[in-house]
Structure formats: structure tokens, C-alpha cells
Amino acid sequence: MPNANASITLTHRMANVEPGLRLHYVTAGSGDRTIVLLHGFPQSWLEWRHVMPRLAAAGFRVVAVDYRGAGHSWRPAGGYDKRTMAEDIHRLVRDHLGARRVAVVGHDIGLMVGYAYAQAHRDEVSHLVVVDAPLPGTTAFDQLRSDPRVWHFAFQGAPGARDVAELLVAGRERPYLQAFFNARSSDPSAIAADAFDAYVDLYSAPGAMRAGFELYRSFDQDAADNREALRRHGKLAIPVLAVGGERSNSGALVEGMMREVAEEVTGVRVPGTAHWVPEENPEAFSGELLGFLGGEKREVPVAARAAVSP
């Protein structure tokens, strides 16, 4: 087990998972158990920067992935339905990491990809953790889709207006992302200035916003895929932790939502958070993760935290 008094080292790599697609991923720790972390929009692997040292110090091998189209991963024209994206992650886990059984943690869009992964590869996922987002194909998703506080579902996801959202945001990525984060945050300062600058740089790159909006344009396909998977295979039988932000409009719905698709669900609300749970209260969130996964909750030294940078 890694020494909790030593600095946690982050290692960045790229993996060819299929022709025309390379994924960027970051690893920490060297435990026998592997945790795969999947971020949300408009973020990257960096949203887990405060969580990774805590998990690695507790004895896990931790892998944070920039999924298709995000961060430093490549941005193909298509494939943004969550079933396809889950297969990207599965190839990375199986072929490049050599892991045969993993715990999957997904926030926001990563929640959707994580669920698709667990449905498709039931024997290879030990635990699923989902964080503060609606899952397409559930009643919670249909309920939230009409909530004016998730206006971005319509703006970013309207397939009949493809390129219009990109046109309106182009050159205005910084104020758009600032408004996006602030609207769903309990504490705007939780997204530190250097992390926000990193997100802005990443989503200002050519094709990055298009790829991000395609995630939303695939929601109808995702809903159909999820309903079909549930009809054919039934509910997930693995332990599921459903995490909601204390002040999030979706936080109260996550546990009930997951009970629609999983048998063994534990719900928790993380204090002092809205939607950006891993960044707003990483200590409490990490504690919940370790309690659920059976890891050893340990204090992470300042050196380990300081080792994480954008």
C-alpha cells in the first residue's frame, strides 16, 4: 500500500483505442483494485484532481480518463452515444491497463457512460458510483429535462440546430463556461482559477465545443439504448452508490433514479455541494467513496495534494 506520507505521483498517457481515436488518461497509485473515474461536461480528468490522491493513498490504482472528444483525447466526428463511449473506456481498461474487474465512478456525462459500461460488462464491474446527473431513459431524466435550470439540454442538444450553438459560443467560451459553472454551484470559488483556466483552454480548442454538444445531441439515442438494455438484461445487480449534491436540483432524484435500473442502491447527499460535487467538497466525497468501496480512509498530506496541477 502506498505510504500516506509520500507525495502521490500522477502519470499521463495516451492510448490508441481504435483507428482515429486516442484517449488521454491519468493514473495514480498501484493497488490491486482499480477505480476508473469519468468526468462531466464541461470538464476533463482534472475534475478529479483532489480526489485521486486520497484514493491512491488508500491503496487503489486510480485512472481518470478524458473520454472521447474531451480534454486531451481526440475529437472524432461521431460516436458520442454513451454506449459507444463506454466501449472506448472498456478497450482502454482491458487492453492498455490490463484490468479485468474495476469500480467505475461517473459524474454528470460520466454517470451516463459509467452506467452504459456497467450494463454492457456486468462481470467486469464490481461497484458503480454515479454522481449528480439524470440518466437518459429514466423518469428522473424526463422530469429534469423540462426544468428551466437545465436549459443547456435544449440549447446544446437540439439536433435540428446543429452548428448554431457552436456559432453562438465560438470566441465566447470563457464567459459561457463561467456562467455554466456558476449556475450550478454552491460555491463558485470551488472551481479554482487555474482549473477554470484549464477548462477554458481545453474547450476553446478547435472542435472541442462541437464534441461537447454532441454528447447532448445523443441523449435520445442514449435513452433508447438504456431502455433496451434494461429490457434485455434487467437491473444491475452490483452495489451502486447514488451521490447527489446537497443543493443541486438533481441531487434529490439520483437515488430514486438508480433504483429504476439497479437492485442494490445506497443514496447519499454530500454537504456543501451543488452539481460539481468532486470539486466542491472532495474530502467528504472521497470519504463516501472509500466507505462504499471498502478502502481505508486516510489523511492525505499537503505534498500529495500539491502534486496535482492542471
Phi, psi and chi 1 to 4 in degrees:
 res  aa     phi    psi   chi1   chi2   chi3   chi4
   1 MET       -  137.2  179.0  177.5  -65.5      -
   2 PRO   -60.0  147.1  -20.1   30.1      -      -
   3 ASN   -72.3  121.8 -177.1   -9.0      -      -
   4 ALA   -66.7  -13.9      -      -      -      -
   5 ASN   -93.2   -0.5  -66.3  -42.9      -      -
   6 ALA  -100.4  155.0      -      -      -      -
   7 SER   -67.2  142.3  178.3      -      -      -
   8 ILE   -88.9  125.2  -57.9  -61.7      -      -
   9 THR   -92.8  132.2  -60.9      -      -      -
  10 LEU  -102.8  134.2  -60.7 -179.4      -      -
  11 THR  -119.3  126.4  -58.0      -      -      -
  12 HIS   -99.6  136.2  -66.8 -108.8      -      -
  13 ARG  -143.3  163.5  -67.5 -170.7  173.3   91.7
  14 MET  -119.7  144.9  -61.7  -71.0  -70.5      -
  15 ALA  -132.7  133.3      -      -      -      -
  16 ASN   -82.6  108.8  -63.2  -53.2      -      -
  17 VAL   -99.8  -20.2  -62.6      -      -      -
  18 GLU  -165.2  163.6   67.8  175.5   31.5      -
  19 PRO   -56.8  127.1  -27.1   36.3      -      -
  20 GLY    85.1    5.7      -      -      -      -
  21 LEU  -140.2  117.9  178.2   61.3      -      -
  22 ARG  -116.9  135.4  -58.6 -174.7   76.1 -156.3
  23 LEU  -108.1  136.9  -65.7 -175.4      -      -
  24 HIS   -91.8  136.4  169.6 -112.7      -      -
  25 TYR  -145.8  157.4   64.9  100.2      -      -
  26 VAL  -127.7  132.4 -177.2      -      -      -
  27 THR  -118.5  153.9   61.0      -      -      -
  28 ALA  -150.0  146.3      -      -      -      -
  29 GLY    80.5  169.3      -      -      -      -
  30 SER  -146.0   32.9   56.6      -      -      -
  31 GLY   -72.9  171.4      -      -      -      -
  32 ASP   -74.8  -22.6  -65.5  -27.8      -      -
  33 ARG  -104.1  138.3  -62.1  175.7   62.9 -168.6
  34 THR  -110.8  133.4  -60.8      -      -      -
  35 ILE  -113.8  127.9  -58.2  175.1      -      -
  36 VAL  -104.9  123.6  177.3      -      -      -
  37 LEU  -107.1  127.3  -55.1  174.3      -      -
  38 LEU  -120.5  120.6  -56.8  173.0      -      -
  39 HIS   -81.3 -180.0   63.4   84.5      -      -
  40 GLY  -113.6 -171.7      -      -      -      -
  41 PHE  -103.8  137.9  176.3   88.5      -      -
  42 PRO  -101.8   73.3   33.4  -28.2      -      -
  43 GLN  -124.8 -167.2  -65.2  158.6  -66.0      -
  44 SER  -150.1 -168.2   69.3      -      -      -
  45 TRP   -52.8  -24.0   78.0  -88.8      -      -
  46 LEU   -63.5  -20.8 -168.7   62.1      -      -
  47 GLU   -63.0  -18.5   84.5  157.2  -88.4      -
  48 TRP   -95.9   11.4  -54.2  108.0      -      -
  49 ARG   -59.8  -32.3   63.8 -165.8  178.1  -81.3
  50 HIS   -89.0  -15.8  -59.6  -51.7      -      -
  51 VAL   -90.0  -38.5  175.0      -      -      -
  52 MET   -57.3  -46.6  -66.2 -179.9   73.4      -
  53 PRO   -60.9  -36.2  -23.4   34.6      -      -
  54 ARG   -66.7  -42.6  -68.8  174.4  164.1   88.5
  55 LEU   -70.0  -41.0  -59.9 -177.9      -      -
  56 ALA   -65.1  -40.9      -      -      -      -
  57 ALA   -66.2  -23.0      -      -      -      -
  58 ALA   -85.3   -0.1      -      -      -      -
  59 GLY   106.7   12.4      -      -      -      -
  60 PHE  -101.3  152.1  -68.7   94.7      -      -
  61 ARG   -87.5  124.6  176.1  171.0   66.6  155.1
  62 VAL  -114.6  133.8 -171.5      -      -      -
  63 VAL  -129.4  116.5 -176.3      -      -      -
  64 ALA  -108.2  125.0      -      -      -      -
  65 VAL  -111.7  137.4 -174.2      -      -      -
  66 ASP   -83.7  108.1  -76.5  -17.1      -      -
  67 TYR   -69.7  172.4   51.8   59.8      -      -
  68 ARG   -44.1  126.1  171.5 -172.4  -64.6 -115.7
  69 GLY    87.6   -9.7      -      -      -      -
  70 ALA  -114.8  159.9      -      -      -      -
  71 GLY    57.2 -130.0      -      -      -      -
  72 HIS   -97.3    6.6  -63.4  -68.5      -      -
  73 SER   -76.2  161.5  -67.9      -      -      -
  74 TRP   -72.9  162.0  -73.7   13.9      -      -
  75 ARG  -122.9   77.3  -53.0 -179.9 -173.2  100.2
  76 PRO   -66.8  165.9   23.9  -32.7      -      -
  77 ALA   -68.9  -31.9      -      -      -      -
  78 GLY  -136.5 -168.8      -      -      -      -
  79 GLY    88.5   26.7      -      -      -      -
  80 TYR   -96.3    6.7  -66.8   94.0      -      -
  81 ASP   -67.7  147.6   64.1  -79.8      -      -
  82 LYS   -73.4  -22.4  -50.1  -45.8  172.8  -70.8
  83 ARG   -68.0  -43.0 -175.3  164.6   60.6 -179.8
  84 THR   -64.2  -42.7  -63.8      -      -      -
  85 MET   -64.5  -35.4  -66.6  173.5   67.1      -
  86 ALA   -63.9  -36.5      -      -      -      -
  87 GLU   -68.3  -33.4  -69.7  -50.5  -55.5      -
  88 ASP   -56.4  -49.3  -63.7  -20.1      -      -
  89 ILE   -65.5  -38.2  -52.9  -59.7      -      -
  90 HIS   -63.3  -41.1 -177.0 -109.0      -      -
  91 ARG   -63.4  -40.6  -67.6 -171.8 -169.1   98.6
  92 LEU   -61.2  -48.1  171.6   67.9      -      -
  93 VAL   -64.7  -44.8  167.6      -      -      -
  94 ARG   -76.7  -49.2 -179.7 -166.3   60.4 -162.4
  95 ASP   -88.2  -29.7  -61.5  -20.2      -      -
  96 HIS  -106.7  -30.7  -63.5  -89.6      -      -
  97 LEU   -99.2  -17.4  -60.3  174.6      -      -
  98 GLY    65.7   24.6      -      -      -      -
  99 ALA   -93.0  134.5      -      -      -      -
 100 ARG  -104.4  -17.2  -67.7  -64.5  178.1  -98.3
 101 ARG  -149.3  126.3 -169.0  165.8  171.9   81.8
 102 VAL  -135.7  159.8  -61.6      -      -      -
 103 ALA   -96.2  136.3      -      -      -      -
 104 VAL  -115.6  129.8  177.8      -      -      -
 105 VAL  -122.7  123.2 -178.9      -      -      -
 106 GLY  -132.4  132.2      -      -      -      -
 107 HIS  -112.1  135.3  168.5 -124.1      -      -
 108 ASP    60.8 -123.5 -171.8   76.6      -      -
 109 ILE   -57.4  -36.3  -64.9  -65.5      -      -
 110 GLY   -60.6  -29.7      -      -      -      -
 111 LEU   -59.5  -44.6  174.5  155.9      -      -
 112 MET   -66.8  -41.7  -55.8  173.6 -168.4      -
 113 VAL   -67.3  -41.3  178.8      -      -      -
 114 GLY   -62.6  -41.5      -      -      -      -
 115 TYR   -63.8  -44.1  172.2   74.6      -      -
 116 ALA   -60.4  -38.1      -      -      -      -
 117 TYR   -62.8  -48.3 -170.4  113.2      -      -
 118 ALA   -65.4  -36.0      -      -      -      -
 119 GLN   -67.2  -42.3  -95.8  -73.6   11.4      -
 120 ALA   -78.4  -25.3      -      -      -      -
 121 HIS  -132.5   61.9  -56.7  -74.0      -      -
 122 ARG   -61.1  -35.7  -70.1  174.8  168.9 -122.1
 123 ASP   -80.1   -4.9  -66.1  -23.2      -      -
 124 GLU  -112.7    4.6  -59.6  176.6   41.7      -
 125 VAL  -121.6  122.0  178.6      -      -      -
 126 SER   -86.8  -37.9   64.6      -      -      -
 127 HIS  -144.6  149.6  -60.7   72.7      -      -
 128 LEU  -126.1  129.5  175.7   64.7      -      -
 129 VAL  -118.8  124.9  179.9      -      -      -
 130 VAL  -119.5  137.6  -63.9      -      -      -
 131 VAL  -127.3  108.3 -172.7      -      -      -
 132 ASP    48.2   66.4 -154.3   77.8      -      -
 133 ALA  -163.6  155.4      -      -      -      -
 134 PRO   -83.8  147.2   30.0  -33.6      -      -
 135 LEU  -100.9  120.6  179.4   68.4      -      -
 136 PRO   -54.4  137.7  -28.4   37.2      -      -
 137 GLY    98.3   -4.8      -      -      -      -
 138 THR  -106.6  163.8   64.1      -      -      -
 139 THR   -67.4  -31.8   56.1      -      -      -
 140 ALA   -61.8  -40.6      -      -      -      -
 141 PHE   -62.9  -45.9 -178.0   85.7      -      -
 142 ASP   -63.6  -36.1  -66.3  -22.3      -      -
 143 GLN   -66.6  -45.7  178.0 -179.9  -18.1      -
 144 LEU   -74.9  -26.3  -81.8  170.9      -      -
 145 ARG   -60.7  -27.4 -159.7  169.8 -164.7  176.3
 146 SER   -94.3    1.6   60.1      -      -      -
 147 ASP   -75.6  125.5 -171.7  -34.7      -      -
 148 PRO   -61.8  -17.6   18.4  -30.9      -      -
 149 ARG   -74.2  -12.3  -70.6  173.3  -68.9 -176.9
 150 VAL  -112.1   44.0  -67.5      -      -      -
 151 TRP   -54.1  -28.5   55.5  -91.2      -      -
 152 HIS   -67.4  -21.6   57.3  -75.3      -      -
 153 PHE   -57.9  -45.0  -81.8   26.3      -      -
 154 ALA   -75.1  -44.5      -      -      -      -
 155 PHE   -63.3  -46.8  174.6   69.1      -      -
 156 GLN   -85.1  -18.7  -63.8  176.6  173.2      -
 157 GLY  -109.1   -1.3      -      -      -      -
 158 ALA   -68.8  108.2      -      -      -      -
 159 PRO   -66.6  -26.3   22.0  -31.4      -      -
 160 GLY   -76.2  -10.4      -      -      -      -
 161 ALA  -116.6   30.4      -      -      -      -
 162 ARG   -54.7  136.7 -176.3  169.2  -90.1  109.7
 163 ASP    85.5  -19.6  -63.6  -26.9      -      -
 164 VAL   -69.7  -46.6  174.3      -      -      -
 165 ALA   -60.6  -42.4      -      -      -      -
 166 GLU   -61.0  -42.3  -70.7   91.9  -41.2      -
 167 LEU   -61.4  -42.1  174.9   66.1      -      -
 168 LEU   -72.9  -29.4  -65.8  174.0      -      -
 169 VAL   -91.2  -23.9  172.7      -      -      -
 170 ALA   -54.2  126.8      -      -      -      -
 171 GLY    82.2   -5.7      -      -      -      -
 172 ARG  -122.3   25.7  -56.2  175.1 -177.7   89.2
 173 GLU   -59.7  -40.2  -69.2   85.3    0.9      -
 174 ARG   -62.0  -55.8  176.4  173.0  -70.4  -86.8
 175 PRO   -64.6  -32.4   18.5  -30.4      -      -
 176 TYR   -64.5  -48.0 -178.1   74.5      -      -
 177 LEU   -68.5  -34.4  -66.4 -176.4      -      -
 178 GLN   -62.0  -45.5 -172.5   69.7   74.4      -
 179 ALA   -64.5  -37.0      -      -      -      -
 180 PHE   -63.1  -47.9 -161.4   92.3      -      -
 181 PHE   -67.4  -46.1  -80.8  111.5      -      -
 182 ASN   -63.6  -34.4  -73.4   -8.2      -      -
 183 ALA   -65.9  -21.5      -      -      -      -
 184 ARG  -127.0   33.2  -53.4 -173.9   71.2 -166.0
 185 SER  -121.9  142.3  174.6      -      -      -
 186 SER   -84.4  -22.9   65.6      -      -      -
 187 ASP  -147.1   99.2  176.0    8.5      -      -
 188 PRO   -55.9  -25.8  -24.9   34.4      -      -
 189 SER   -73.4  -10.0   69.2      -      -      -
 190 ALA   -64.4  -30.0      -      -      -      -
 191 ILE   -88.1   94.0  -49.0  -63.8      -      -
 192 ALA   -58.5  154.3      -      -      -      -
 193 ALA   -57.2  -41.6      -      -      -      -
 194 ASP   -69.3  -35.7   55.4   -7.7      -      -
 195 ALA   -68.2  -43.0      -      -      -      -
 196 PHE   -61.7  -42.4  178.7   69.6      -      -
 197 ASP   -59.3  -39.7  -72.5  -15.6      -      -
 198 ALA   -64.8  -42.4      -      -      -      -
 199 TYR   -62.5  -43.2  -66.5  144.0      -      -
 200 VAL   -61.6  -44.8  169.8      -      -      -
 201 ASP   -59.9  -44.6  -73.0  -14.0      -      -
 202 LEU   -64.6  -43.9  -70.0  169.2      -      -
 203 TYR   -86.1   -2.5  -76.8   94.0      -      -
 204 SER   -91.1   -7.6  -61.4      -      -      -
 205 ALA   -69.0  153.9      -      -      -      -
 206 PRO   -56.1  127.9  -26.6   35.5      -      -
 207 GLY    83.5   -6.8      -      -      -      -
 208 ALA   -70.9  -45.5      -      -      -      -
 209 MET   -67.0  -38.5  -83.7  -63.8 -170.3      -
 210 ARG   -57.3  -47.6  173.2 -163.5   57.0   78.6
 211 ALA   -61.4  -40.7      -      -      -      -
 212 GLY   -63.3  -41.0      -      -      -      -
 213 PHE   -71.3  -29.8  -66.2  167.3      -      -
 214 GLU   -62.5  -28.0  -71.9  -63.7  -30.1      -
 215 LEU   -56.8  -39.1  -60.9  167.5      -      -
 216 TYR   -80.9  -32.7  -68.4   79.7      -      -
 217 ARG   -68.9  -13.3  -68.8  166.3 -175.9  153.0
 218 SER   -94.4    2.8  -61.2      -      -      -
 219 PHE   -60.9  -38.3  -80.2  174.2      -      -
 220 ASP   -64.9  -39.9  -72.6  -17.8      -      -
 221 GLN   -65.8  -40.1 -178.1   62.2   54.8      -
 222 ASP   -61.0  -43.0  -62.2  -27.6      -      -
 223 ALA   -61.3  -44.5      -      -      -      -
 224 ALA   -63.9  -42.3      -      -      -      -
 225 ASP   -63.0  -42.6  -70.7  -16.8      -      -
 226 ASN   -67.6  -40.4  -71.4  -18.6      -      -
 227 ARG   -64.5  -39.4  -67.7 -170.1 -173.9  105.0
 228 GLU   -67.1  -42.5  174.8   63.9   11.2      -
 229 ALA   -62.8  -40.5      -      -      -      -
 230 LEU   -66.6  -40.3 -173.8   62.2      -      -
 231 ARG   -65.1  -40.6 -174.9 -170.9   68.0   80.5
 232 ARG   -80.5  -38.9  -66.6 -176.1   61.5 -173.7
 233 HIS  -113.3  -12.7  -54.7  -62.4      -      -
 234 GLY    80.8 -174.6      -      -      -      -
 235 LYS   -71.2  155.0  -65.9 -176.3  177.3 -177.1
 236 LEU   -63.8  141.8  -63.6  176.7      -      -
 237 ALA  -102.8   -9.0      -      -      -      -
 238 ILE   -78.6  161.2   58.1  172.5      -      -
 239 PRO   -64.5  135.5  -19.3   31.4      -      -
 240 VAL  -125.8  129.9  174.1      -      -      -
 241 LEU  -104.5  119.2 -179.0   64.2      -      -
 242 ALA  -103.5  111.3      -      -      -      -
 243 VAL  -107.1  127.7 -179.8      -      -      -
 244 GLY  -121.0  149.0      -      -      -      -
 245 GLY   -72.1  142.8      -      -      -      -
 246 GLU   -59.8  -36.1 -178.4 -176.9   39.4      -
 247 ARG  -115.3   20.7  -57.1 -176.1 -177.2  115.8
 248 SER   -88.6  144.9  168.8      -      -      -
 249 ASN   -68.2  -21.7   62.0  -45.6      -      -
 250 SER   -99.4   -9.8   53.7      -      -      -
 251 GLY   -58.6  -39.6      -      -      -      -
 252 ALA   -73.4  -14.3      -      -      -      -
 253 LEU   -98.3  -13.3  -56.9  177.4      -      -
 254 VAL   -65.2  -43.6  179.4      -      -      -
 255 GLU   -63.0  -50.0  179.9  179.5   -4.9      -
 256 GLY   -61.6  -38.5      -      -      -      -
 257 MET   -58.1  -46.6  173.8 -172.9   79.8      -
 258 MET   -70.2  -24.5  -67.8  -49.5  -63.0      -
 259 ARG   -68.3  -18.5  -67.3 -169.3 -175.2  -80.3
 260 GLU   -69.6  -25.3  -64.6 -177.2   44.1      -
 261 VAL  -125.8   -0.5  -62.0      -      -      -
 262 ALA  -143.5  150.2      -      -      -      -
 263 GLU   -84.8  -40.2  -61.3  -77.1   -2.0      -
 264 GLU  -115.9   94.1 -175.2 -178.2  -18.8      -
 265 VAL  -120.8  131.3  179.0      -      -      -
 266 THR  -114.4  129.2  -59.4      -      -      -
 267 GLY  -105.8  146.9      -      -      -      -
 268 VAL  -150.6  144.2   64.8      -      -      -
 269 ARG  -112.4  129.8  -56.2  -73.7  -67.1  -81.4
 270 VAL   -91.5  121.7  177.6      -      -      -
 271 PRO   -64.7  149.3   23.0  -33.2      -      -
 272 GLY    72.3   20.4      -      -      -      -
 273 THR  -129.6  155.7   67.3      -      -      -
 274 ALA  -113.2 -112.9      -      -      -      -
 275 HIS   -85.8  -32.4  178.2   64.1      -      -
 276 TRP   -89.7   57.9  -43.5  105.4      -      -
 277 VAL   -54.9  -50.8  176.7      -      -      -
 278 PRO   -63.6  -21.3  -21.9   34.9      -      -
 279 GLU   -97.6  -28.1  -68.2  179.6  -79.6      -
 280 GLU   -79.7  -34.5  -67.7  179.0  -77.1      -
 281 ASN  -147.7   71.2 -166.0  -17.0      -      -
 282 PRO   -64.4  -30.9   21.5  -32.8      -      -
 283 GLU   -66.0  -50.7 -177.4  174.7    3.5      -
 284 ALA   -66.1  -40.2      -      -      -      -
 285 PHE   -62.7  -45.5  174.5   68.8      -      -
 286 SER   -62.5  -38.4  -60.4      -      -      -
 287 GLY   -61.5  -41.8      -      -      -      -
 288 GLU   -63.9  -41.5  -65.1  -68.8   -9.8      -
 289 LEU   -60.0  -49.4  -86.5 -175.6      -      -
 290 LEU   -65.8  -37.2  -67.7  174.6      -      -
 291 GLY   -64.2  -39.3      -      -      -      -
 292 PHE   -72.0  -41.4  176.1   67.0      -      -
 293 LEU   -84.6  -11.1  -62.8  172.4      -      -
 294 GLY    85.0   18.8      -      -      -      -
 295 GLY   -83.1  170.0      -      -      -      -
 296 GLU   -90.8  117.8 -178.6 -178.0   -6.4      -
 297 LYS   -76.1  117.1 -174.3  176.0  179.9 -179.0
 298 ARG  -133.9  151.4  -58.0  168.0   66.9 -178.5
 299 GLU   -69.8  133.3  179.0   63.1   24.4      -
 300 VAL   -98.2  126.2  178.5      -      -      -
 301 PRO   -69.0  160.0   26.3  -34.7      -      -
 302 VAL   -56.5  -38.1  173.6      -      -      -
 303 ALA   -60.3  -38.4      -      -      -      -
 304 ALA   -68.3  -41.5      -      -      -      -
 305 ARG   -67.2  -39.7  -65.2 -165.1  -68.2  -91.0
 306 ALA   -69.4  -19.1      -      -      -      -
 307 ALA   -71.6  -14.7      -      -      -      -
 308 VAL   -92.6  122.7 -174.6      -      -      -
 309 SER  -140.0  159.0   62.6      -      -      -
 310 PRO   -58.1      -  -24.3   34.5      -      -
